[in-house]
Amino acid sequence: MKALSNMGFALFGAALVAISYGLARFAFGLFVPSISAELSLTSYLVGIIGALPFISFVLSTLVAPLAADRLGARNLAILSGSFGVGGLALISQSSDALSLGIGVFICGICTGLMMPALAAAMQALVSRAMHGRVSSIMNAGTSIGIIVAVPTVVFLSDAWRLTYTIFAALTAMGVVAAWYFIPSVSRVIPANAAPPPPITRSQWSRLIRLTIFAFAMGFVSAPYWLFAPDLAVTLGALSPGHTGWLWFAVGIAGLGGAVISDLADRNNPPITQALMLMMLSSSLALLAASPGQLALAIFSAMVFGLAYMSLTGLYLMTGIRLLPGRLSMGPVLPFMACALGQAVGSPVIGVLVDRLGYADAFSIFSVVGILVAVLSPLYPGHIDYLTEEEPQPTEVEDTGLQAAYDHQLLDENGDPIKPVAEDAEAP
C-alpha cells in the first residue's frame, strides 16, 4: 500500500465516489432515451428499473458498517468496485428489461458499499482536523462523475453499450487503485473515547423528522434523475446529444452544494431546507414548461443540481450533529431515507408519465415538493419548533462539517476529544 497525504486521499476518494455514484448510479438517466428505444421499454418499466439501484443501495448500506469492520476498508472498497464492474458490464450487454434491471441493481450495491469503505479509510489515514474538508471533497465526487459522463452522451448518444463498457473499464481501474492506495484496516477509535450515550427521546424526534424530510426530497427528485433527458427528447424534441448538457449543468452547479450546506449549518437550516426544496421543485416545473429551449433546460438543470447537492449536504451535517459518536447511524439514516424516496418516486413517476404525460407528471411532483417545503419549520435545525429548548448561540468555529466531525468523539465527561499534536501533523 502506498501512503497518501490528506489531500491526496481526498482526491482519490472523490475519484472513487465519481465512479460509484456518478457513473454507476446517476448516469443512468442520461441514457434512458437510447436504452428505452432499443429495448422497447415503457415509462412504467423504466420507473421500476430506475427504482432498483436505490433499493439495493439501502440494502447494502444496512450491512456496510458490519462489512467495514469485518473486511476492512481495502477489501470493502475492492468488493464495492467489483460490483460496479459487474453491474456496468451487464448493463452494456443487456438484451431485455430483466438483464438491465439486474445490472442497475448490482450498481446500487456498489454505491452503498463505497462510502463506508472510504469513511473507514479516512479515519485511519487522515488527521481528524481535516476530516470535514476531506469529506467535502469526496462528496463532490458525485458531481464530478456526472460531469465525466457528459462527453459520452454528447459524442456517443446512441452508443450506450460502448459507453457502459467504458464505464466498466474505468471502474476496474478504480478497483486496482483501491487495492494499491487503501489500507486494510477497520475504523480507528482513540482509546480515551467514551461510548456514545443512549439516544434520547428528543434525538429520536429530530432524527425521525430529518428522515421524513430526506425521504420527501428523494421522492420529489426522482423524476429529474430518471426522466429529465427523456422529457427533453420526447416533449422538447431536443437531440439525445444535447441532453448531456443538462447533466453537465447538474454536475457544475452541484459542486456549490457543499458551500451552501455549510452556510446553512452556520445560519438557519430550516430556512435553507425550505429554499432549496422550493428551488428543486421549481426546476421540475421549469423543465416541463419549456423542454424545447436548451438554454432554459440547462438553467433548470443548474437549479436542480445546486438544490439537490445542497440538501444532501445539509442532511449529512444534520445527521452527524444529531447523534454524536454514531457515524454509522446519524448520517446514514437520512441517505437511506432519500434513496427510499427515490425508489418509491421512480415507479410513481413512470405510471404518471404513461397516464398523464411528462408535463403533468412533473408538475404534480413539483407541487408535492412545494407542499413539503412549506413544512420546513419542522426541520430539526438550531431552532427546534417542536421542543421547549431555547436556541443556543453558536460560534462560527462550532459550525460546519468539520465541527460536526469534531463532536463525534467524546471523553467520559461528554467533551469533544481534541486531536493530539501527532494527529494534527499526520500526512
N, C-alpha and C positions, 0 to 999 in steps of 0.2 A: 504493500500500500504506500502511495506517495502522499506525504503530508501537504495539506492545503492551508493557506492563510485564511483569515476571517473572510476577506473579500473574495478570495479565490473559491472558497466553499460556497459563498452566496451566489456567485455567478454560475458555478457548476450546478448548484441546486436549482437555480432558475432555468437552466437548460433542461434538466430532468422534468421539472414541472411543465415546461413548454411542451415537451413530448407527451407526457401522460395526461395533462389537462387540455392543452391547446389542440394537439393533433388527435389524440385518441378519443377525446370526449366532445369538444365543442366544434371541431371542424366538420362534423357530420352534416350539419345543417347546410353548409355550403354546397354539398354535392347531392342534396335531395332532388333538385330538378333533374339532373342527369340520371341518378340511380332509379328514381321512380319511373322515369320514362323508359329506361331499358328493361327494368324488371316488371313493368306494368303494375305498380303499386298504387293503391288508392290512398287518399289523405288519411283515412282511418287506419290503414295498415302502417303508414309512415308514423302516425302518432303512437301506435302500440310499440313499434320498433324503437322510436325515439325515447320511450319511457324505460326501456330495458337497461341502458347503461347507468341510469340513476338508481334503479333498483339494485343492480349489482354493486354500485358504489356504496350504498347503505349497508348491504350485507358484508362486504369486505371491510368496511370501516369498523363494524362491530367486532371483528376478530383481529383487526390490525394491532391494537395495543398489546394483546397477548402474543401475537406473532412477532412483534418487535422485541419483546422480552425473551422469547424462546429462540428465535432465529438470529437476532442481532441486526443491526442496521444494514450491513452489506448484503447479507443473504435476502433480507426482505426487499431491498431495492432491486436486486437481481431478479427475484421472483416477480415483482411488480412489472419490471421491464419485459420479462419473458411473456407474461400475459399480454402485454401491449403488442409485442411482436406477433404472437399467435392471433390475436383478435384482428389486428390491422391486415395481416396476411389473409385471413379468412374472408374479411370484407372484400379484399381485392379479387377474390375468386368466387364471390357469391353468385349463385345462379337463380336463387329464389328468395322469398321473404324469410324462410326458415334459416337458411345459412347466413343471411345478412343479419338477422336478429341475434343469432348465436355469436357472431363476430362482434357486434356492438356491445353485447352483454359482457363478453370477455374483456373488452376495452374498459368497461366500467370497473372491473376488478383491478385492473392496472392503476386506474385513477385513485381508487380507495386505499391502496396499499402504499403508494409512493410518498405522500406527505408524512405519514407516521414514520417511515423509514428515514426520511430526511430530518425529521424532528429529533429522532434518537441520535443520529449522527451529529447534528448541530450541538446537542448538549455535551457531546464528547470532544468535539473539535474546536468549537467557537467559544471565546470568552463570554461570560454571562453579560458583561457590559455591552456586548454587541448583538445580543440575541434579537432585539427589536429591529435593528437596521437590516440584519441578515434575513430575518423572516420577511420583511417588507420586500426585499429584492427577490427572494424566492417566490413570493406570491405574485410578483409582476410577471413571472414566467408564463402564467396563463395568457396574458395579453400578448406576450412575445410569440408564443406558439400560434395564436390566432393570426398574427401578422405574417409569420413564416408560411402559413398555409395559403396566403393570398396569391402569390405568384403562380402556384399550381392551378388555381382556378382561372386566373386571367389568361394564362397561356395554354392550359390543358383542361379547359372547361368540360370537354366531352370525354377526356381520357381519365375517368375517375379510377379505373382499375390500376393504371400505371401510377397514378398519384398515391394511392394507398399502398402500393408496393414500395414506393419511395419512402413513405411514412414508416413502413415496417423496417426498412433498411436503416433509417435514422434511429429508430428505437433500438435496434440491435446494437448500433454503435454506442448508444447510451448504456446498454447492459454491460458492455465491455468496460466502458469508462467507470461505471459504478463499482465493478469488481476491483478496479485499479485505485480509485480515489476514496471510497467509503470504507471506514473501519468496521471490523466485525465485532461491534460492541453493542450493548444494550444501553438504556437510559442511565445517565450518571447522576446520582444524587449525593450532595455533601453529607458527611456523617453527622453533622450537627443540625440537620434539618428535621424538624418535628413532623410527625404525620399530620395530614390535614384534619381539621376539626370536623365533627358531624355537620351535615348540611342542615341549615336551619329552615324553619317554615317560610321566613321571608325570602331566603335564597331560592327555595323551590318555587315560590310565587313568581319571582322575577325570571327565573330560568324558563318556566312554562310560558310566560308572556313572550320572552325572546324567541322561543321555539315556534310559537304560533306566528309571529311576525315573519320569521325566516321561512316557514312553510308557505305563507301567503305570497312572499316575494318570489319564491321559486315557482309557485303556481302561475303567477302573472307573467314571469319572464319566459316561461316555456314556449309560447308561440314565436317569440323572436328567434330564439336559438334554433328552433326546429324548422320554421316555415318562412322566415323573413326573405331568404333568397328566392324560394319558390313563389312567394307572393309577388315579388318584383318581376319575376319572369312571366308568371301566368296572368297576373292582373295588370301589370305595368308594361308588359311587352319588352322589358329590358333583355339584353342578351345574357346568357349564363356567365360569360366572361366579366360583364360589368358588375355582377353581384359580388365578386371578390373584393371590390372597393368598399362594400358595406362592412365586411369583416375587418378590412384594414382600418376603417374608421372606428369600429368597435375596439380593436386592439390598441390603437393610438390613444384614444380617449380613456380607455381603461387603465392606462399607465398612471393617470392622475388620481385613480381611486384611492391609493394609499395616502396621498396628501389630504384628500377630503375626509377620509375616515379618521385620520389623526387630528385634524382640526375639529371634527365632531366630538372627539373624546375630550378635547380641551374646552369646548363650549357647551352646546346643548344637544346631546344625542337624539332626544325625541324630535326636535325641530329638523335636524338633518335627516333622520329617518323619513319624516313626512315629505320633505322637499325632494329627496332622491327618489322616493317611491312615486311621487307625482311626476317627476321627470321620466321615470321608466314607463309609466302608464301613457304619458303624452307621446313617447316615441312610438308606441304601438299605433296610436290613433293617427299620427303624422304619416307613418309609412302606409297605412291603409288608405289614407286620403289622397296621397299623391305618389303612388309607386312608380309611375312612368317618368317622373322627373328625377334624374340621377342626383342632382345637387341636393334636393330636399331629402331624398332617400339616404344619402350619405350623412346629412346633418342628423337625421333621425337615428342612424346607427351610432353617431358620436354621442348623442344624448343617452342612448341606451347603454353604451359601453361605460361611460362615466358613472351613470347611476348604478348599474349592476355591480361594478367593481368596488364602488364606494360603499354600497350596502353590505357586501360580503366582508369587506374590511372592518366595517362598523360592528357587524355581528361577531367577528373574530375577537375584537378587543373587548366587547361587552361580555362574551362568554368567558374569556380569560379572567376578567375582573370579578365576575360573579362568583367563581369558585376557585379561590386561591389554593394552590397545591394540587389541583386536579386537572392538569393539562390534557389528560386522556379523556376528560369528560366535558369540561367547560366550553372549549372552542369546538369540540366535536359535535355536540348535540345540535347547535344551530345549522351547521353544514349538512348534517344528516337530514334535518327538517327541510332545508332548502332543496336538497336532492329529492326528497319525498314529494315536495310540492311540484317539482318539475316532472316527476314520474306520474303524478296524478294529472297535471295540466296537459301533458303531451297527448294522451288519448282523447281528452276532452276537447282540445282544440282541433284534433283530427276529425272528430264527429261533427263539430260545429262547422268546420270548413266544408265537409261533404254536404251538409244540410242547408247551410246559410250562405256559404261563400266566404272568401277571405276577408272582405271589408267588414261585414257584420260580425264575424267571429273575433277578429282582432279588436273591434270596438267594444265588444262585450267584456273581454279581458281587461281592456283599458279602464272601463267603468269599475270593475272589481278592484283594480289597483287603486283607483282614486278613493273608493269607499274605505279600503284598508288604511290608506294614508291619513284619512280623517281621524282614525282611531290612534294615531301615533302618540298622543299624550300618555297613553298607557304603556309606551315603550319603557323598559327599565333603565333609564338614564340616571344622571346625577340627581335629578329631582324626581322622586317617585310619587306619583299622584295617588297610588293605592295604599300608601303607608302613612304613618304619622311622623316619620322621620324628617328632621329638618335637613335641608340641603347643606352639605359640608363644603366649606371653601376649599378649593383645590389649587395648589401651587402649580405653576406651569411645568416644573420639573416632575410633578407627580402624575402627569397625564401622558397619553400617547402609548404606542405599542411597547416601547422599552420599559416604561413604568409598569405596564401590566405584567410583563415578564419578571420585573424586579420583585413584585409582590407574590410570586409563586412559591418561593422557598422561605418559610418562616421558622424562627427558632422557637424554643419552648415557651417564650414569653409572648409569642404572636407577632414579633417584629421581623421585618424583612432581613434576610441574611445578605450582607454586603459581600461583593466579590473580593477575594483576597488579592494581594498585590500580584502574586504569580498568575492568578486567573486573568487579571486585567491586562497582563503583559503577554498572554498566550498568543501564539501565532494565529 
